[in-house]
């Protein structure tokens, strides 16, 4: 084939759809990073860098004077963690006491606040209830009130001559001086005393078995009631949103299949609320392990360190005792505890397979309803 002299034949290929989409994705990713860059910088400066500095302080002997990375600061390895976790000396025993106190706090607050918030959500979601807006606001109001203000109010209510003891007096019950009573509830039920000698030996974190079995103190019980009172409203809104997302059609379908109120709740509503239950339990666990402001405002860990918590102990070690390494170590141990509890909750509850689980539970409800109707001579129900 003849070609024109001086001209070269060039071939250009059109871009493929795949390369076009790849270039478009890169452009969109670049634009996205450009928009989030200011927030990334802010989080890096005020969140990531302080965490890195705290991690260094937890393995150093910084005294709070000068920069943590100064030449006068030495690396001490796991010494601060050994003081906290070893159960030896006052630092180890205080940490063990704080873990015991906070563990009872978590065990009691998280289930009770979850059950109460779910109950409140069901109540305000009823169509027959008048003035739903008022009740929602009333139940949620404690959650938006300052925790310091509520703590001060609680100190008045639960004082020796406060309204709570006055109410108990109407039933001939002599109430305790709540925030000054270090006695454990389980010890009170068992009659008090020092307990068997076999239970007096230190076992974990330098705390004896008898001390671990003391239960929350009377003072900590007042804080437990306050936590349930102030947090149930927030979690009620989460459950209420989930209930409204389910709709009435699902419950009506279960009613048509013959399921009673308990069966509808157990096999229909509760499985569909599983993601919300997981969220509420996770947020509740994190919040209860981080309790600080109520303790700081109310009792400062007293009486007899029965309201001492790891969060307050970390503050006390760093800002009061000027032992910054031990305070940072306590903070990171607390972080590890929260992560472990969250992982356990995720393994137990799970977050996926909601639709599949719901279908299985619905079928179970239908089978139960069918068996109940057949037992009463009501005929068959299509499963």
DRENDO-1510 file (C-alpha; in Angstrom, 1 decimal, always signed):
<recs>
REC; n; res; u; v; w
REC; 1; UNK; +0.0; +0.0; +0.0 .
REC; 2; UNK; +1.4; +3.4; -1.0 .
REC; 3; UNK; +1.9; +6.1; +1.6 .
REC; 4; UNK; +2.4; +9.8; +1.1 .
REC; 5; UNK; +6.1; +10.7; +1.5 .
REC; 6; UNK; +7.0; +12.6; +4.7 .
REC; 7; UNK; +3.9; +11.5; +6.5 .
REC; 8; UNK; +3.9; +8.8; +9.1 .
REC; 9; UNK; +0.9; +6.7; +9.9 .
REC; 10; UNK; +0.0; +7.0; +13.6 .
REC; 11; UNK; -2.7; +5.0; +15.3 .
REC; 12; UNK; -4.5; +6.2; +18.4 .
REC; 13; UNK; -6.7; +4.0; +20.4 .
REC; 14; UNK; -9.7; +5.2; +22.3 .
REC; 15; UNK; -9.7; +4.9; +26.0 .
REC; 16; UNK; -11.4; +1.8; +27.4 .
REC; 17; UNK; -14.3; +2.1; +29.7 .
REC; 18; UNK; -12.3; +0.5; +32.5 .
REC; 19; UNK; -9.5; +3.1; +32.3 .
REC; 20; UNK; -12.1; +5.8; +32.2 .
REC; 21; UNK; -13.8; +4.6; +35.4 .
REC; 22; UNK; -10.5; +4.2; +37.1 .
REC; 23; UNK; -9.5; +7.8; +36.3 .
REC; 24; UNK; -12.9; +9.0; +37.5 .
REC; 25; UNK; -12.6; +7.0; +40.7 .
REC; 26; UNK; -9.1; +8.6; +41.3 .
REC; 27; UNK; -10.5; +12.0; +40.8 .
REC; 28; UNK; -13.4; +11.4; +43.2 .
REC; 29; UNK; -11.1; +10.0; +45.8 .
REC; 30; UNK; -8.8; +13.0; +45.5 .
REC; 31; UNK; -11.8; +15.3; +45.9 .
REC; 32; UNK; -13.0; +13.4; +48.9 .
REC; 33; UNK; -9.6; +13.5; +50.6 .
REC; 34; UNK; -9.4; +17.2; +49.9 .
REC; 35; UNK; -12.7; +17.8; +51.7 .
REC; 36; UNK; -11.8; +15.7; +54.7 .
REC; 37; UNK; -8.2; +16.9; +55.0 .
REC; 38; UNK; -9.0; +19.7; +57.5 .
REC; 39; UNK; -10.7; +17.2; +59.8 .
REC; 40; UNK; -8.0; +14.7; +59.4 .
REC; 41; UNK; -5.4; +17.3; +60.4 .
REC; 42; UNK; -7.5; +18.4; +63.4 .
REC; 43; UNK; -7.9; +14.8; +64.6 .
REC; 44; UNK; -4.3; +14.1; +64.0 .
REC; 45; UNK; -3.2; +17.1; +66.1 .
REC; 46; UNK; -5.7; +16.9; +68.9 .
REC; 47; UNK; -6.4; +13.1; +69.1 .
REC; 48; UNK; -3.7; +10.9; +67.5 .
REC; 49; UNK; -0.7; +12.8; +68.7 .
REC; 50; UNK; -1.9; +13.0; +72.4 .
REC; 51; UNK; -2.6; +9.2; +72.3 .
REC; 52; UNK; +1.0; +8.6; +71.0 .
REC; 53; UNK; +2.4; +10.9; +73.7 .
REC; 54; UNK; +0.3; +9.2; +76.4 .
REC; 55; UNK; +1.6; +5.8; +75.2 .
REC; 56; UNK; +5.2; +7.1; +75.5 .
REC; 57; UNK; +4.5; +8.5; +79.0 .
REC; 58; UNK; +3.1; +5.2; +80.1 .
REC; 59; UNK; +6.5; +3.6; +79.5 .
REC; 60; UNK; +8.6; +6.5; +80.7 .
REC; 61; UNK; +9.5; +8.3; +84.0 .
REC; 62; UNK; +8.1; +11.7; +83.0 .
REC; 63; UNK; +7.5; +13.8; +86.1 .
REC; 64; UNK; +5.2; +16.4; +84.4 .
REC; 65; UNK; +8.0; +19.0; +84.1 .
REC; 66; UNK; +9.2; +19.9; +80.7 .
REC; 67; UNK; +8.4; +18.0; +77.5 .
REC; 68; UNK; +7.7; +14.3; +77.7 .
REC; 69; UNK; +10.3; +13.6; +75.0 .
REC; 70; UNK; +13.0; +15.7; +76.7 .
REC; 71; UNK; +16.5; +14.4; +77.4 .
REC; 72; UNK; +15.8; +14.1; +81.1 .
REC; 73; UNK; +13.0; +11.5; +80.5 .
REC; 74; UNK; +14.0; +7.9; +80.4 .
REC; 75; UNK; +12.4; +4.7; +79.1 .
REC; 76; UNK; +11.4; +2.4; +81.9 .
REC; 77; UNK; +9.5; -0.2; +79.9 .
REC; 78; UNK; +6.7; -2.0; +81.7 .
REC; 79; UNK; +7.5; -0.7; +85.2 .
REC; 80; UNK; +4.4; +1.4; +85.4 .
REC; 81; UNK; +2.2; -1.4; +84.1 .
REC; 82; UNK; +3.8; -3.8; +86.6 .
REC; 83; UNK; +2.9; -1.4; +89.5 .
REC; 84; UNK; -0.7; -1.3; +88.3 .
REC; 85; UNK; -1.2; -5.0; +87.4 .
REC; 86; UNK; +1.1; -6.7; +89.9 .
REC; 87; UNK; -1.3; -6.3; +92.9 .
REC; 88; UNK; +1.7; -5.3; +95.1 .
REC; 89; UNK; +1.8; -2.1; +97.2 .
REC; 90; UNK; -0.8; +0.6; +97.5 .
REC; 91; UNK; -0.9; +1.3; +93.7 .
REC; 92; UNK; -1.7; -2.3; +92.8 .
REC; 93; UNK; -4.3; -2.7; +95.5 .
REC; 94; UNK; -6.0; +0.6; +94.6 .
REC; 95; UNK; -6.2; -0.5; +91.0 .
REC; 96; UNK; -7.7; -3.9; +92.0 .
REC; 97; UNK; -10.2; -2.1; +94.2 .
REC; 98; UNK; -11.2; +0.2; +91.3 .
REC; 99; UNK; -11.7; -2.7; +89.0 .
REC; 100; UNK; -13.9; -4.5; +91.5 .
REC; 101; UNK; -16.0; -1.4; +92.1 .
REC; 102; UNK; -16.3; -0.6; +88.4 .
REC; 103; UNK; -17.1; -4.3; +87.5 .
REC; 104; UNK; -20.1; -4.3; +89.8 .
REC; 105; UNK; -21.1; -1.0; +88.4 .
REC; 106; UNK; -21.0; -2.4; +84.8 .
REC; 107; UNK; -22.8; -5.6; +85.7 .
REC; 108; UNK; -25.7; -3.8; +87.3 .
REC; 109; UNK; -26.0; -0.6; +85.2 .
REC; 110; UNK; -25.8; -2.0; +81.7 .
REC; 111; UNK; -28.6; -4.7; +81.9 .
REC; 112; UNK; -30.9; -2.5; +84.0 .
REC; 113; UNK; -30.6; +0.6; +81.8 .
REC; 114; UNK; -31.1; -1.5; +78.7 .
REC; 115; UNK; -34.2; -3.2; +80.0 .
REC; 116; UNK; -35.6; +0.1; +81.3 .
REC; 117; UNK; -34.9; +2.0; +78.0 .
REC; 118; UNK; -36.5; -0.8; +76.0 .
REC; 119; UNK; -39.6; -0.8; +78.3 .
REC; 120; UNK; -39.9; +3.0; +78.0 .
REC; 121; UNK; -39.6; +2.8; +74.2 .
REC; 122; UNK; -42.4; +0.3; +74.0 .
REC; 123; UNK; -44.6; +2.5; +76.2 .
REC; 124; UNK; -44.1; +5.7; +74.2 .
REC; 125; UNK; -44.5; +3.8; +71.0 .
REC; 126; UNK; -48.1; +2.6; +71.8 .
REC; 127; UNK; -50.7; +4.2; +69.6 .
REC; 128; UNK; -53.2; +4.5; +72.4 .
REC; 129; UNK; -50.8; +6.6; +74.5 .
REC; 130; UNK; -51.8; +10.3; +74.8 .
REC; 131; UNK; -49.2; +13.0; +74.9 .
REC; 132; UNK; -46.3; +11.0; +73.5 .
REC; 133; UNK; -44.2; +14.1; +72.9 .
REC; 134; UNK; -44.4; +15.0; +76.6 .
REC; 135; UNK; -43.3; +11.6; +77.8 .
REC; 136; UNK; -40.5; +11.4; +75.3 .
REC; 137; UNK; -39.2; +14.7; +76.5 .
REC; 138; UNK; -39.6; +13.9; +80.1 .
REC; 139; UNK; -37.8; +10.6; +79.8 .
REC; 140; UNK; -35.0; +12.1; +77.7 .
REC; 141; UNK; -34.5; +15.3; +79.8 .
REC; 142; UNK; -32.2; +13.7; +82.4 .
REC; 143; UNK; -29.8; +12.7; +79.6 .
REC; 144; UNK; -29.3; +16.3; +78.4 .
REC; 145; UNK; -28.9; +17.7; +82.0 .
REC; 146; UNK; -25.4; +18.3; +83.3 .
REC; 147; UNK; -24.1; +15.2; +85.1 .
REC; 148; UNK; -22.5; +17.5; +87.6 .
REC; 149; UNK; -25.8; +19.1; +88.4 .
REC; 150; UNK; -27.5; +15.7; +88.7 .
REC; 151; UNK; -24.7; +14.5; +91.0 .
REC; 152; UNK; -25.2; +17.5; +93.3 .
REC; 153; UNK; -29.0; +16.9; +93.3 .
REC; 154; UNK; -28.3; +13.2; +94.1 .
REC; 155; UNK; -26.1; +14.2; +97.0 .
REC; 156; UNK; -29.1; +16.0; +98.5 .
REC; 157; UNK; -31.6; +13.3; +97.8 .
REC; 158; UNK; -29.5; +10.5; +99.2 .
REC; 159; UNK; -28.1; +12.3; +102.3 .
REC; 160; UNK; -28.9; +11.0; +105.7 .
REC; 161; UNK; -31.8; +13.5; +106.1 .
REC; 162; UNK; -32.7; +13.6; +102.4 .
REC; 163; UNK; -35.9; +12.9; +100.5 .
REC; 164; UNK; -35.0; +9.2; +99.9 .
REC; 165; UNK; -34.6; +8.4; +103.6 .
REC; 166; UNK; -37.7; +10.4; +104.4 .
REC; 167; UNK; -39.7; +8.3; +101.9 .
REC; 168; UNK; -38.3; +5.1; +103.4 .
REC; 169; UNK; -39.3; +6.4; +106.8 .
REC; 170; UNK; -42.9; +6.3; +105.8 .
REC; 171; UNK; -42.6; +2.5; +105.7 .
REC; 172; UNK; -40.7; +2.4; +109.0 .
REC; 173; UNK; -37.4; +1.8; +107.2 .
REC; 174; UNK; -34.3; +3.5; +108.5 .
REC; 175; UNK; -32.3; +4.5; +105.4 .
REC; 176; UNK; -28.5; +4.6; +105.5 .
REC; 177; UNK; -26.2; +7.6; +105.0 .
REC; 178; UNK; -25.8; +6.6; +101.4 .
REC; 179; UNK; -22.7; +8.3; +100.2 .
REC; 180; UNK; -20.9; +7.7; +103.5 .
REC; 181; UNK; -21.6; +4.0; +103.8 .
REC; 182; UNK; -18.8; +1.7; +102.5 .
REC; 183; UNK; -20.5; -1.6; +103.3 .
REC; 184; UNK; -21.0; -4.0; +100.5 .
REC; 185; UNK; -24.5; -5.1; +99.6 .
REC; 186; UNK; -23.6; -8.8; +99.5 .
REC; 187; UNK; -21.8; -8.5; +102.8 .
REC; 188; UNK; -24.9; -6.9; +104.3 .
REC; 189; UNK; -27.1; -9.7; +103.0 .
REC; 190; UNK; -24.7; -12.3; +104.5 .
REC; 191; UNK; -24.7; -10.5; +107.8 .
REC; 192; UNK; -21.5; -8.6; +107.6 .
REC; 193; UNK; -18.3; -9.6; +109.5 .
REC; 194; UNK; -14.9; -10.5; +108.2 .
REC; 195; UNK; -15.8; -13.7; +106.4 .
REC; 196; UNK; -14.1; -17.1; +106.5 .
REC; 197; UNK; -10.3; -17.1; +106.8 .
REC; 198; UNK; -10.0; -19.1; +103.6 .
REC; 199; UNK; -11.4; -16.2; +101.7 .
REC; 200; UNK; -9.1; -13.5; +103.2 .
REC; 201; UNK; -6.1; -14.3; +101.1 .
REC; 202; UNK; -5.3; -12.0; +98.1 .
REC; 203; UNK; -6.1; -13.7; +94.8 .
REC; 204; UNK; -6.4; -11.1; +91.9 .
REC; 205; UNK; -4.9; -7.6; +91.8 .
REC; 206; UNK; -4.0; -8.0; +95.5 .
REC; 207; UNK; -7.7; -8.2; +96.5 .
REC; 208; UNK; -9.0; -11.1; +98.5 .
REC; 209; UNK; -11.9; -13.3; +97.5 .
REC; 210; UNK; -14.0; -11.9; +100.4 .
REC; 211; UNK; -13.5; -8.4; +99.1 .
REC; 212; UNK; -14.3; -9.4; +95.5 .
REC; 213; UNK; -17.6; -10.9; +96.9 .
REC; 214; UNK; -18.5; -7.8; +98.8 .
REC; 215; UNK; -20.7; -6.5; +96.0 .
REC; 216; UNK; -21.2; -2.8; +95.3 .
REC; 217; UNK; -21.1; -0.6; +98.4 .
REC; 218; UNK; -24.2; +1.4; +99.5 .
REC; 219; UNK; -22.5; +4.5; +98.1 .
REC; 220; UNK; -21.9; +2.9; +94.7 .
REC; 221; UNK; -25.5; +1.7; +94.6 .
REC; 222; UNK; -26.6; +5.4; +94.7 .
REC; 223; UNK; -24.3; +6.0; +91.7 .
REC; 224; UNK; -25.8; +3.0; +90.0 .
REC; 225; UNK; -29.3; +4.4; +90.4 .
REC; 226; UNK; -28.2; +7.7; +89.1 .
REC; 227; UNK; -26.6; +6.2; +86.0 .
REC; 228; UNK; -29.8; +4.3; +85.2 .
REC; 229; UNK; -31.8; +7.4; +85.7 .
REC; 230; UNK; -29.7; +9.6; +83.5 .
REC; 231; UNK; -28.9; +7.3; +80.6 .
REC; 232; UNK; -32.1; +5.4; +80.0 .
REC; 233; UNK; -33.7; +8.3; +78.1 .
REC; 234; UNK; -30.9; +8.3; +75.4 .
REC; 235; UNK; -31.1; +4.6; +74.8 .
REC; 236; UNK; -34.9; +4.8; +74.8 .
REC; 237; UNK; -34.7; +7.1; +71.7 .
REC; 238; UNK; -32.5; +4.5; +70.0 .
REC; 239; UNK; -35.0; +1.7; +70.7 .
REC; 240; UNK; -37.9; +3.9; +69.7 .
REC; 241; UNK; -36.3; +4.7; +66.3 .
REC; 242; UNK; -35.7; +1.0; +65.8 .
REC; 243; UNK; -39.3; +0.1; +66.7 .
REC; 244; UNK; -40.7; +2.7; +64.4 .
REC; 245; UNK; -38.5; +1.4; +61.6 .
REC; 246; UNK; -39.9; -2.1; +62.1 .
REC; 247; UNK; -43.4; -0.8; +61.5 .
REC; 248; UNK; -46.7; -2.3; +62.5 .
REC; 249; UNK; -47.1; -4.6; +59.5 .
REC; 250; UNK; -44.7; -7.2; +60.8 .
REC; 251; UNK; -46.4; -7.5; +64.2 .
REC; 252; UNK; -49.8; -7.6; +62.4 .
REC; 253; UNK; -48.6; -10.5; +60.3 .
REC; 254; UNK; -47.5; -12.4; +63.4 .
REC; 255; UNK; -50.9; -11.7; +65.0 .
REC; 256; UNK; -52.6; -13.2; +61.9 .
REC; 257; UNK; -50.5; -16.3; +62.4 .
REC; 258; UNK; -51.8; -16.6; +65.9 .
REC; 259; UNK; -48.8; -15.4; +67.9 .
REC; 260; UNK; -49.6; -13.9; +71.3 .
REC; 261; UNK; -48.0; -10.7; +72.7 .
REC; 262; UNK; -45.0; -12.5; +74.3 .
REC; 263; UNK; -44.4; -14.6; +71.2 .
REC; 264; UNK; -44.5; -11.5; +69.0 .
REC; 265; UNK; -41.9; -9.8; +71.2 .
REC; 266; UNK; -39.7; -12.9; +71.7 .
REC; 267; UNK; -39.7; -14.2; +68.1 .
REC; 268; UNK; -40.4; -11.2; +66.0 .
REC; 269; UNK; -39.6; -7.8; +67.6 .
REC; 270; UNK; -36.5; -8.8; +69.6 .
REC; 271; UNK; -34.6; -10.4; +66.8 .
REC; 272; UNK; -35.2; -7.4; +64.6 .
REC; 273; UNK; -33.9; -5.2; +67.4 .
REC; 274; UNK; -30.6; -7.1; +67.6 .
REC; 275; UNK; -28.5; -4.4; +66.0 .
REC; 276; UNK; -29.9; -1.7; +68.3 .
REC; 277; UNK; -29.5; -4.0; +71.3 .
REC; 278; UNK; -25.8; -4.5; +70.3 .
REC; 279; UNK; -25.3; -0.7; +69.9 .
REC; 280; UNK; -27.0; +0.1; +73.3 .
REC; 281; UNK; -25.0; -2.6; +75.1 .
REC; 282; UNK; -21.7; -1.4; +73.5 .
REC; 283; UNK; -22.3; +2.2; +74.3 .
REC; 284; UNK; -23.5; +1.4; +77.8 .
REC; 285; UNK; -20.4; -0.8; +78.5 .
REC; 286; UNK; -18.0; +1.9; +77.2 .
REC; 287; UNK; -19.8; +4.6; +79.2 .
REC; 288; UNK; -19.9; +2.7; +82.5 .
REC; 289; UNK; -16.2; +1.7; +82.3 .
REC; 290; UNK; -15.4; +5.4; +81.8 .
REC; 291; UNK; -17.4; +6.8; +84.7 .
REC; 292; UNK; -15.5; +9.8; +86.1 .
REC; 293; UNK; -17.4; +13.0; +86.5 .
REC; 294; UNK; -20.0; +11.6; +89.0 .
REC; 295; UNK; -17.2; +10.2; +91.1 .
REC; 296; UNK; -15.1; +13.4; +91.0 .
REC; 297; UNK; -18.1; +15.6; +91.9 .
REC; 298; UNK; -19.6; +13.2; +94.5 .
REC; 299; UNK; -17.2; +11.2; +96.6 .
REC; 300; UNK; -13.7; +11.4; +95.1 .
REC; 301; UNK; -13.5; +7.6; +95.5 .
REC; 302; UNK; -14.8; +7.4; +99.1 .
REC; 303; UNK; -15.9; +6.2; +101.4 .
REC; 304; UNK; -13.0; +3.7; +102.0 .
REC; 305; UNK; -12.3; +3.7; +98.3 .
REC; 306; UNK; -15.6; +1.8; +97.6 .
REC; 307; UNK; -16.5; +4.2; +94.7 .
REC; 308; UNK; -13.0; +4.4; +93.3 .
REC; 309; UNK; -13.0; +3.7; +89.5 .
REC; 310; UNK; -10.1; +3.2; +87.0 .
REC; 311; UNK; -10.9; +6.5; +85.2 .
REC; 312; UNK; -10.8; +8.5; +88.5 .
REC; 313; UNK; -7.8; +6.6; +89.7 .
REC; 314; UNK; -5.9; +7.5; +86.5 .
REC; 315; UNK; -6.7; +11.2; +87.1 .
REC; 316; UNK; -5.7; +10.9; +90.7 .
REC; 317; UNK; -2.4; +9.2; +89.9 .
REC; 318; UNK; -1.5; +11.7; +87.2 .
REC; 319; UNK; -2.8; +15.1; +88.3 .
REC; 320; UNK; -2.9; +14.7; +92.1 .
REC; 321; UNK; +0.0; +12.3; +92.9 .
REC; 322; UNK; +2.0; +13.6; +89.9 .
REC; 323; UNK; +2.8; +10.0; +88.9 .
REC; 324; UNK; +2.1; +10.5; +85.2 .
REC; 325; UNK; +3.5; +7.2; +84.0 .
REC; 326; UNK; +1.2; +5.2; +86.3 .
REC; 327; UNK; -1.8; +7.4; +85.3 .
REC; 328; UNK; -1.2; +6.8; +81.6 .
REC; 329; UNK; -0.7; +3.1; +82.2 .
REC; 330; UNK; -4.1; +2.8; +84.0 .
REC; 331; UNK; -5.7; +4.6; +81.1 .
REC; 332; UNK; -4.3; +2.2; +78.5 .
REC; 333; UNK; -5.2; -0.8; +80.7 .
REC; 334; UNK; -8.8; +0.6; +80.9 .
REC; 335; UNK; -8.8; +0.9; +77.1 .
REC; 336; UNK; -7.8; -2.7; +76.8 .
REC; 337; UNK; -10.6; -3.8; +79.1 .
REC; 338; UNK; -13.2; -1.8; +77.1 .
REC; 339; UNK; -12.0; -3.4; +73.8 .
REC; 340; UNK; -12.1; -6.9; +75.3 .
REC; 341; UNK; -15.7; -6.4; +76.6 .
REC; 342; UNK; -16.8; -5.0; +73.2 .
REC; 343; UNK; -15.3; -8.0; +71.4 .
REC; 344; UNK; -17.1; -10.4; +73.7 .
REC; 345; UNK; -20.4; -8.6; +73.2 .
REC; 346; UNK; -19.9; -8.8; +69.4 .
REC; 347; UNK; -19.1; -12.5; +69.6 .
REC; 348; UNK; -22.1; -13.2; +71.8 .
REC; 349; UNK; -24.7; -11.0; +70.0 .
REC; 350; UNK; -23.4; -10.7; +66.5 .
REC; 351; UNK; -24.5; -8.0; +64.1 .
REC; 352; UNK; -25.2; -9.8; +60.8 .
REC; 353; UNK; -27.8; -12.1; +59.4 .
REC; 354; UNK; -30.8; -10.1; +60.7 .
REC; 355; UNK; -33.1; -10.9; +57.9 .
REC; 356; UNK; -32.3; -14.6; +58.0 .
REC; 357; UNK; -32.7; -14.7; +61.8 .
REC; 358; UNK; -36.0; -12.9; +61.5 .
REC; 359; UNK; -37.4; -15.3; +59.0 .
REC; 360; UNK; -36.3; -18.2; +61.2 .
REC; 361; UNK; -37.8; -16.7; +64.3 .
REC; 362; UNK; -41.0; -15.8; +62.5 .
REC; 363; UNK; -41.4; -19.4; +61.4 .
REC; 364; UNK; -40.8; -20.5; +65.0 .
REC; 365; UNK; -43.6; -18.2; +66.1 .
REC; 366; UNK; -45.9; -19.6; +63.5 .
REC; 367; UNK; -45.2; -23.2; +64.6 .
REC; 368; UNK; -45.8; -22.3; +68.2 .
REC; 369; UNK; -49.0; -20.6; +67.4 .
REC; 370; UNK; -50.1; -23.6; +65.2 .
REC; 371; UNK; -49.4; -26.0; +68.1 .
REC; 372; UNK; -51.3; -23.8; +70.5 .
REC; 373; UNK; -54.3; -23.5; +68.2 .
REC; 374; UNK; -54.3; -27.2; +67.5 .
REC; 375; UNK; -54.2; -28.0; +71.2 .
REC; 376; UNK; -57.3; -25.9; +71.6 .
REC; 377; UNK; -59.0; -27.5; +68.6 .
REC; 378; UNK; -58.8; -24.5; +66.4 .
REC; 379; UNK; -57.5; -26.2; +63.2 .
REC; 380; UNK; -54.4; -25.6; +61.2 .
REC; 381; UNK; -52.4; -22.5; +60.5 .
REC; 382; UNK; -50.3; -22.2; +57.4 .
REC; 383; UNK; -46.6; -22.2; +58.2 .
</recs>
